[in-house]
Amino acid sequence: MRKKNKRKLQLTSESILGVGDSHRHRGGKEIHGCHGSGDRHLSIERAKKASKSGCITDPWGSNRRRTLVVAMVHLFLFVGKGERVDYGRQELVIEALESIRRACLSSRLQQDETIFQGLLAVMPALLRSNGDSVLVRSISLVEDIVLDSYQFLMNLIRETSVLHKLLVHLGSADEDIQKQVCHLISTIASCVHGKEILCRLGATQKLMYLLFMVTEPIMDSINGKDVLRLSSNLLSNGQKFLCSSVLCSLSKLTLNNVSECLGTVWQGCQVSALKPLQNVWTFFRNTSLYPVDDDEIRAVAKMIVSLTMELESLDDEFNDSHMKIIDDLFGKEGEFTHFWDEHWEQYPSLISEGVLGGELRLDLFKSWQIDGDPFFLRKLLTRSTTCPPFSCDKVETSHIFKEIEEDIGRPIIFGQDIRLVKSVCSAGCSQLCSIHSVHEEDYHKVIRAENMNNAEKVMYADVETCVHAYEMGYTIALRGLEFRCPHVAAIAEALAICFGQATVGANLYMTPSNAQGFKPHHDDHCVLVWQIKGSKVWKLWTPKVPLPRLYSQHSGIERGCTDEEDFCKVSLKEGNILYIPRGFPHAASTQTRSQTPHVCSEQIKSTQRFTNCSRGSESCMISRGYTDKIHDSTPTFHSDSRCVNMPNFFQQVLEDNIGQSLHITFGVEVEPPFEWEGLIHMALQCWAAEDKDIVLGRKVLKAEGCETSGTKSKYLYLGLLHVAVRQCGDDCSTFRKACLIAAKPPFGFYGINEFGSTFMALIDNVANKASFRKALNIVLTAIDTPDSNSLDWMHWMHNISGAQDSTIWSDPVTFFHSTLMDDEIRYKRLEDMEIEFSQMKDSFILCANYAQASDVFISLLQKYRSVRQKYMKGMLYLHN
């Protein structure tokens, strides 16, 4: 009985095809088939004719599902049991595939697991076919069904053996097959799970290799040549389309997934892939020979940055190259020592012509091709992309990359990367007036007004717009020069190591003749102004607020300063360097000496109010023999190792024709963790982590265990003590000075032990000045102020604290609010809370450990510096 049923089943499947000793039953009638050796050939001929007529179908043509089943059975028959499709059946297989494709797309069938599994079962054999046409049609069919059926896509993703065989064909010699595989990869990568499987199977590495192979003619031609002069015939039409397909696949595969994709690439391949990726990016970014979608080429940029940021390359030792840079900038040991002791964070200083040596500037001239190019910046801007900012307190590479990923590879952005600005008279005069009647005019606002309906034009800065603005008298200010030029990056790195800071930024300013870019202002970082070409007149005023913190906002800094008194004027020539400490108001222009100062009626009305400029003094506690340097004297400038008072400073004759100017500013940014105040915060955290049992009143607060009210009290007072330390820093500028314990000057005359007395003096300041009521008032004000960011400065401390108290730093306002609302705390008398706060403060003062805090300081600085260096090198790879 079993044998009979098995034979009947075989006959039924054969009857569908009409072959062998079959009987086909239609409507109850018996139809006899043909017999003999020609039966199989005849059925194949019938299938062939049916395929040409449109699709293989039953006589009525109404049952589309049965039509699809018939075509699938034909496909199984033609493929056979072998691993490959032989040459004799390739045409029939192609016709069956086309029939299946037409049936699927025209019928919009319900998702059928049987059909899907059948097609996937035969795919390995199809993908092993000897015929290129079969491969192309098979892959195309799968892509069409995937686009039409999410269920089939999920089934395909589970069949890793099919995907593996599919990826093998990226190495095919046939461009059509490679393109079809790329298209299918792009489709599968639209699913998150599909991306993960493809990456795990090595799709990223195979696509990168294919990209390098297809662009090999470009790579051979790009070496030693200007990419703008390359021929458009380097690639054939087929190579152009294949290149676009590969880039599209990489774009879809790496979308919001770059780090994960590249993590599956062999590490040795990651390093070797950087240069080819850079060449591909450089070529397609800077030429219009081959049209490529922006998102596709930006995928290459993201891979470059991601790969570069994963490389371990931190070098914070002061080596010979750094020594040479500092020597060129500051001169010999005696001159640098004088600058360090007498001017750093105290008074402006001028380093004269000749000290620089000229080699650094010559390197810049060569790299930028300044000589012979009336507007070299055109080339620099053409090859520039945006350098996205990221959160300053992030120390994890992956977190930073996620933050900047969306903008990597985009054009330079107005306001973020570049500004076009000029100072004009508020009264509409043709000449500049004093600072009281001058305002800044931003060309971006002009563009925005003229292109309200063109968002891309408003956001991105094109080269011709910048050139036009420059010709109209606007200064071009380009941010992040250390990310775009390796020579500038080397100088910035040397300065950061020398001054013991995490980073030094570099901006480029190009000002036309007879113009002023920015109105008088102050910076929140120390600036080294390096005059590269031309010359520029600078005016400096005494500061009202000494040593402002980074990212701080002080309004009215320039008030009290007039053009008529209490300022100094100097003309910077090529090679000169002017050091301006943070907080000193300044302005620069290319105005000629022959111009007569112009006074507006508005200025005359307000001049009387500002005849005496404030010196900006402050009160700072003096203890243990420590004397804080107070900014209450007229600034002194340094020139040729000689100091002179500000009113008589550089009585030099300015050139009659200043002309155009090009200068670079190096900003030494003292970030909150690396001020002296930051070191005190670190000492406080070290003490809190070590002192497990803190006695407050009659209670012993445990630092470990469940979060009881006692534990909350401990963290409340700890947070308030940090706020009180911040308040001490507001009142005393020494807290805001750069902590130099990690500085590595070229002559090695500083060390950690040199600063112990400074640390203890600041601890004494906290002991005497830290106020519970002031700290509590600051916290309550932050809680009562909607969208307050007055406690955001605490965020960086999550990098030095444990997971248990991380809530304080991630959202301090919410922490303080919830803790103060705790039942046991909210009903406490204010006097009792103040006593407990004082007990905690006294315990910290007695146990503050300078050596321990210094270790934390240096460790955190290395983390900051490491991630900044990785970001910088990633951006440099995009620009060079």
Residue pairs with C-beta under 8 A, 6 or more apart in sequence:
11 20
11 21
11 22
11 23
13 73
14 20
14 22
15 22
15 23
15 24
15 25
16 69
16 70
16 73
17 43
17 47
17 70
17 73
17 74
17 77
18 24
18 33
18 43
18 46
19 33
19 39
19 40
19 42
19 43
20 33
20 39
20 40
21 33
21 35
22 33
23 30
23 31
23 32
23 33
24 30
24 31
24 33
25 31
26 59
33 39
34 42
44 92
47 56
47 74
47 92
47 95
47 96
48 92
48 95
50 56
50 57
50 99
51 95
51 96
51 98
51 99
52 95
54 102
55 67
55 71
55 99
55 102
55 103
56 67
56 70
56 71
56 74
56 96
56 99
57 67
57 70
58 66
58 67
58 70
61 67
64 103
64 106
64 107
64 109
65 107
65 109
65 112
67 99
67 103
67 107
68 100
68 103
68 104
68 107
68 109
68 115
69 115
71 96
71 99
71 100
71 103
72 100
72 115
72 118
72 119
74 92
74 96
74 99
75 93
75 96
75 97
75 100
75 122
76 118
76 122
78 85
78 89
78 92
78 93
78 96
79 85
79 89
79 93
79 122
79 125
79 126
80 86
80 89
80 125
82 125
83 124
83 125
83 128
84 125
84 128
84 129
84 130
85 93
85 125
85 126
85 128
85 129
85 130
85 131
85 134
86 130
87 130
87 131
90 129
90 130
90 131
90 133
90 134
93 126
93 129
93 134
94 133
94 134
94 137
97 134
97 137
97 138
97 141
98 137
100 119
100 141
101 137
101 140
101 141
101 144
103 109
104 144
104 145
104 148
105 144
105 148
108 148
109 115
111 149
111 151
111 152
113 151
113 155
116 145
116 149
116 151
116 152
116 155
117 155
119 141
119 142
119 145
120 155
120 156
120 159
120 162
123 138
123 142
123 159
123 162
123 165
124 161
124 162
124 165
126 134
126 135
126 138
127 135
127 138
127 139
127 162
127 165
127 166
127 168
127 169
128 165
129 135
129 138
132 172
132 174
132 176
132 177
135 169
135 172
135 174
135 177
135 180
136 174
136 176
136 177
136 180
139 166
139 169
139 177
139 180
139 181
139 183
139 184
140 180
142 156
142 184
143 180
143 183
143 184
143 187
145 152
146 152
146 153
146 156
146 184
146 187
146 188
147 187
153 187
153 188
153 191
153 194
154 191
154 193
156 162
156 163
156 188
157 163
157 188
157 191
157 193
157 194
157 197
160 197
160 201
163 188
163 197
163 198
163 201
164 201
166 181
166 184
166 185
167 181
167 185
167 198
167 201
167 202
167 203
167 206
169 177
169 178
169 181
170 178
170 181
170 182
170 206
170 207
170 209
170 210
171 206
171 209
171 210
172 178
172 181
175 238
175 239
175 241
175 242
178 210
178 242
178 245
178 246
179 241
179 242
179 245
182 207
182 242
182 245
182 246
182 248
182 249
183 245
183 249
185 198
185 203
185 207
185 249
185 252
185 253
186 245
186 248
186 249
186 252
186 253
188 194
188 197
188 198
189 195
189 198
189 249
189 252
189 253
189 255
190 252
195 253
195 257
195 260
195 261
196 260
198 204
198 253
199 253
199 257
199 260
199 261
199 263
199 264
200 264
202 264
203 249
203 253
204 250
204 253
204 254
204 261
204 262
204 264
204 265
205 264
205 265
205 266
205 269
207 246
207 249
207 250
207 253
208 250
208 265
208 269
208 273
208 276
208 277
208 303
210 246
211 243
211 246
211 247
211 250
211 276
211 280
212 219
212 273
212 276
212 280
214 235
214 239
214 242
214 243
214 246
215 235
215 243
215 276
215 279
215 280
215 283
217 234
217 235
217 239
218 230
218 234
218 235
218 279
218 280
218 283
219 276
219 279
219 280
221 230
221 231
221 234
222 230
222 279
222 282
222 283
227 282
227 283
227 286
227 287
228 286
228 287
230 283
230 287
230 289
231 289
232 289
232 290
234 289
235 243
235 290
240 290
243 290
243 292
244 290
244 291
244 292
244 293
244 296
247 284
247 292
247 293
247 296
247 297
247 299
247 300
248 293
248 296
250 296
250 299
250 300
250 303
251 293
251 295
251 296
251 298
251 299
253 261
254 261
254 262
254 299
254 302
254 303
255 299
256 405
258 299
258 302
258 303
258 306
258 401
258 405
259 306
259 310
259 398
259 401
259 402
262 270
262 303
262 306
262 307
262 310
265 273
270 307
270 310
271 307
271 311
273 303
273 307
274 304
274 307
274 308
274 877
277 300
277 303
277 304
277 307
278 304
278 877
278 878
280 300
281 297
281 300
281 301
281 304
281 409
281 878
284 290
284 292
284 297
284 300
285 297
285 301
285 383
285 385
285 409
286 382
286 383
294 409
297 409
298 408
298 409
298 410
300 409
301 385
301 408
301 409
301 878
302 405
302 408
302 409
304 874
304 877
304 878
305 401
305 404
305 408
305 874
305 875
305 877
305 878
306 401
306 874
308 870
308 873
308 874
308 877
309 397
309 400
309 401
309 870
309 871
309 873
309 874
310 397
310 870
311 870
311 873
313 869
313 870
313 873
314 862
314 865
314 866
314 869
316 497
316 744
316 862
316 865
317 497
317 744
318 494
318 497
318 498
318 744
318 745
318 746
321 490
321 494
322 493
322 494
322 497
322 498
322 746
323 746
325 360
325 490
325 491
325 494
325 495
326 336
326 494
326 495
326 498
326 745
326 746
327 357
327 746
328 355
328 356
328 357
328 359
328 360
329 351
329 355
329 356
329 360
329 491
329 495
329 528
329 577
330 336
330 339
330 351
330 355
331 351
331 355
333 746
333 747
334 641
335 351
335 355
335 641
336 745
336 746
336 747
337 747
337 749
338 638
338 641
339 349
339 351
339 579
339 638
340 745
342 349
342 636
342 638
342 643
343 349
343 579
343 581
343 638
344 499
344 526
344 581
345 526
345 547
345 581
345 582
345 737
345 738
346 581
346 629
346 631
346 635
347 581
347 635
347 636
347 637
347 638
348 540
348 568
348 578
348 579
348 580
348 581
348 584
348 635
348 637
348 638
349 578
349 579
349 637
349 638
349 639
350 570
350 576
350 577
350 578
350 579
350 637
350 638
350 639
350 650
351 576
351 577
351 578
351 579
351 638
351 639
352 576
352 639
352 640
353 573
353 574
353 575
353 576
354 575
355 575
355 577
356 575
356 577
358 575
360 487
360 491
361 532
361 574
361 575
363 487
364 370
364 485
364 487
364 488
364 532
365 371
367 485
367 486
367 487
368 376
368 379
368 380
368 485
369 376
369 379
370 376
370 532
370 533
370 662
373 379
375 467
375 470
377 466
377 470
377 476
377 478
377 508
377 510
378 463
378 467
380 478
380 484
381 412
381 418
381 461
381 463
381 466
381 478
382 463
383 879
384 411
384 412
384 417
384 478
384 484
384 879
385 408
385 409
385 410
385 411
385 412
385 878
385 879
386 407
386 410
386 411
386 412
386 413
386 416
386 417
387 417
387 479
387 480
387 483
387 484
387 875
388 403
388 404
388 406
388 407
388 408
388 416
389 404
389 416
390 400
390 403
390 404
390 871
391 400
391 403
392 551
392 671
392 796
393 795
393 796
393 798
393 799
394 400
394 403
394 867
395 799
395 860
395 863
395 864
395 866
395 867
396 867
397 867
397 870
400 867
400 871
404 871
407 413
408 878
409 878
410 460
411 460
411 461
411 462
412 418
412 460
412 461
412 478
413 459
413 460
413 461
414 420
414 444
414 447
414 458
414 459
414 460
414 461
415 444
416 479
417 461
417 478
417 479
417 480
418 461
418 466
418 476
418 477
418 478
418 479
419 442
419 444
419 476
419 477
419 479
420 442
420 443
420 444
420 461
420 465
420 466
420 469
420 470
420 474
420 475
420 476
420 477
421 440
421 441
421 442
421 443
421 474
421 475
421 477
421 517
421 518
422 440
422 441
422 443
422 473
422 474
422 475
422 515
422 516
422 517
423 432
423 438
423 439
423 440
423 441
423 516
423 517
423 518
423 519
423 587
423 589
424 432
424 438
424 439
424 440
424 441
425 431
425 432
425 433
425 437
425 438
425 598
425 600
426 433
426 437
426 438
426 439
426 600
426 602
427 433
427 437
427 600
427 601
427 602
429 598
429 600
431 595
431 596
431 598
432 438
432 516
432 589
432 591
432 598
433 598
433 599
433 600
433 603
434 562
434 563
434 564
434 597
434 599
434 603
435 519
435 520
435 558
435 561
435 562
435 563
435 587
436 562
436 602
436 603
436 606
436 607
436 610
437 600
437 602
437 603
438 516
438 519
438 520
439 519
440 518
440 519
441 474
443 465
443 469
443 472
443 474
444 458
447 457
447 458
447 465
448 458
451 457
451 458
452 458
466 476
469 476
470 476
470 510
470 512
471 512
473 512
473 514
473 515
474 512
474 515
474 517
475 509
475 510
475 511
475 512
475 515
475 516
475 517
475 518
476 508
476 509
476 510
476 511
477 507
477 508
477 509
477 517
477 518
478 484
478 507
478 508
478 509
478 510
479 505
479 507
480 505
480 506
480 507
480 875
481 488
481 506
481 507
481 508
481 664
482 488
482 489
482 491
482 492
482 493
482 504
482 505
482 506
482 872
483 489
483 871
483 872
483 875
483 876
483 879
484 875
484 876
484 879
485 879
485 880
486 876
486 880
488 506
488 664
489 506
489 872
489 876
491 506
491 666
492 503
492 504
492 505
492 506
492 666
492 872
493 504
493 869
493 872
495 504
495 528
495 666
495 668
496 502
496 503
496 504
496 668
496 865
497 744
498 743
498 744
498 745
498 746
499 668
499 738
499 740
499 743
500 674
500 738
500 739
500 740
500 741
500 742
500 743
500 744
500 861
501 668
501 669
501 670
501 671
501 674
501 738
501 861
502 669
502 671
502 674
502 861
502 864
502 865
502 868
503 669
503 671
503 864
503 865
503 868
504 666
504 667
504 668
504 669
505 525
505 666
505 667
505 669
506 664
506 665
506 666
506 667
507 664
507 665
507 667
508 662
508 663
508 664
509 517
509 661
509 662
509 663
509 664
509 665
510 660
510 661
510 662
511 517
511 536
511 588
511 589
511 590
511 660
511 661
511 662
512 590
512 660
513 590
513 657
513 658
513 659
513 660
514 590
514 591
514 592
514 595
514 658
515 589
515 590
515 591
516 587
516 588
516 589
516 590
516 591
517 588
517 589
518 587
518 588
519 558
519 587
520 539
520 541
520 558
520 561
520 585
520 586
520 587
521 557
521 558
521 585
521 586
521 587
522 543
522 545
522 548
522 554
522 557
522 558
522 582
522 583
522 584
522 585
522 586
523 580
523 582
523 583
523 667
524 548
524 549
524 550
524 551
524 552
524 582
524 583
525 550
525 582
525 667
525 668
525 669
525 670
526 579
526 580
526 581
526 582
526 667
526 668
526 670
527 579
527 580
527 582
527 665
527 666
527 667
527 668
528 577
528 578
528 579
528 665
528 666
528 668
529 538
529 572
529 577
529 578
529 579
529 580
529 588
529 663
529 664
529 665
530 576
530 577
530 663
530 664
530 665
530 666
531 572
531 573
531 574
531 575
531 576
531 577
531 578
531 661
531 662
531 663
532 574
532 662
532 663
532 664
533 574
533 660
533 661
533 662
534 574
534 590
534 658
534 659
534 660
534 661
534 662
535 571
535 572
535 573
535 574
535 590
535 655
535 658
535 659
535 661
536 571
536 572
536 588
536 589
536 590
536 658
536 661
536 663
537 569
537 570
537 571
537 572
537 588
537 589
537 590
537 591
537 654
537 658
538 569
538 570
538 571
538 572
538 578
538 586
538 587
538 588
539 563
539 567
539 568
539 569
539 586
539 587
539 588
540 567
540 568
540 570
540 580
540 584
540 585
540 586
540 635
541 558
541 561
541 566
541 567
541 584
541 585
541 586
541 613
542 561
542 566
542 584
542 613
542 614
542 615
542 616
542 634
542 635
542 646
543 557
543 581
543 583
543 584
543 585
543 616
543 631
544 554
544 556
544 557
544 559
544 560
544 614
544 616
545 554
545 557
545 583
545 616
546 583
546 616
546 618
546 631
546 733
547 581
547 582
547 583
547 631
547 733
547 736
547 737
548 554
548 582
548 583
548 736
549 672
549 675
549 729
549 736
550 669
550 670
550 671
550 672
557 583
557 585
558 585
559 610
560 610
560 612
560 613
560 614
561 567
561 585
561 610
561 613
562 607
562 610
562 611
562 613
563 597
564 607
565 611
565 613
566 613
568 635
568 637
568 646
568 647
568 649
568 650
569 650
569 654
570 578
570 637
570 649
570 650
570 652
571 652
571 654
571 655
571 658
572 578
572 663
579 638
580 586
582 670
583 631
584 635
588 661
589 658
590 658
590 659
590 660
590 661
591 658
592 655
592 656
592 657
592 658
593 653
593 654
593 655
593 656
593 658
594 656
615 631
615 632
615 633
615 634
616 631
616 632
617 630
617 631
617 632
618 630
618 631
618 632
618 731
618 732
618 733
619 731
619 732
620 628
620 630
620 731
620 732
620 733
620 734
620 765
621 628
621 732
621 764
621 765
621 768
621 769
622 628
623 761
623 764
623 765
623 768
624 757
624 760
624 761
624 764
625 757
626 757
626 758
626 760
626 761
626 764
628 732
628 733
628 734
628 761
629 734
630 733
631 733
634 645
634 646
634 647
635 646
636 643
636 644
636 645
636 646
637 643
637 644
637 646
637 649
637 650
639 650
644 650
668 738
670 736
670 737
670 738
671 678
671 796
671 864
672 678
672 793
672 796
673 681
673 682
673 796
673 799
673 800
673 857
673 860
673 861
673 864
674 738
674 739
674 742
674 857
674 861
674 864
675 729
675 735
675 736
675 737
675 738
675 739
676 734
676 735
676 736
676 737
676 738
676 739
676 758
676 759
676 762
677 725
677 726
677 728
677 729
677 735
677 736
677 762
678 739
678 796
678 857
679 739
679 741
679 759
679 762
679 853
679 854
679 857
680 725
680 735
680 759
680 762
680 763
680 766
680 853
681 722
681 725
681 797
681 800
682 800
682 853
682 856
682 857
682 860
683 759
683 763
683 844
683 848
683 849
683 850
683 852
683 853
684 718
684 721
684 722
684 725
684 844
684 848
685 797
685 800
685 801
685 856
686 849
686 852
686 853
686 856
687 843
687 844
687 847
687 848
687 849
688 703
688 718
688 805
688 844
689 703
689 801
689 802
690 847
691 703
691 843
691 847
692 702
692 703
692 704
693 700
693 701
693 702
693 703
694 700
694 701
694 703
694 714
694 840
694 843
695 701
695 839
695 843
696 713
696 714
696 717
696 836
696 839
696 840
697 832
697 835
697 836
697 839
699 710
701 710
701 711
701 713
701 714
702 708
702 710
702 711
703 711
703 714
705 711
709 822
709 823
709 824
709 825
712 819
712 822
712 825
713 824
713 825
713 836
714 840
715 805
715 808
715 815
715 819
716 816
716 819
716 820
716 825
717 836
717 837
717 840
718 805
718 808
718 840
719 779
719 794
719 808
719 812
719 815
719 816
719 819
720 772
720 775
720 776
720 779
720 837
721 770
721 775
721 837
721 840
721 841
721 844
722 794
722 797
723 775
723 778
723 779
723 791
724 766
724 770
724 771
724 772
724 774
724 775
724 841
725 735
725 766
725 770
726 778
726 793
727 769
727 770
727 771
727 774
727 775
727 778
728 735
728 762
728 765
728 766
728 769
728 770
729 735
729 736
731 769
732 765
732 769
734 758
734 761
734 762
734 765
735 762
735 765
739 755
739 857
740 750
740 755
741 752
741 755
741 854
741 857
741 858
742 857
742 858
742 861
743 750
752 851
752 854
756 850
759 848
759 850
759 853
760 850
763 845
763 848
766 841
766 845
767 841
767 842
767 845
770 841
772 833
772 834
772 837
772 838
773 830
773 834
776 833
778 790
778 791
779 791
779 816
779 820
781 788
781 790
782 788
782 790
782 791
782 812
782 813
782 816
783 813
783 816
783 817
783 820
788 813
791 812
791 813
791 816
792 812
794 808
794 809
794 812
795 809
795 810
796 809
797 808
797 809
798 806
798 809
798 810
799 860
799 863
800 856
800 860
801 808
801 809
807 814
807 815
808 815
819 825
820 826
825 833
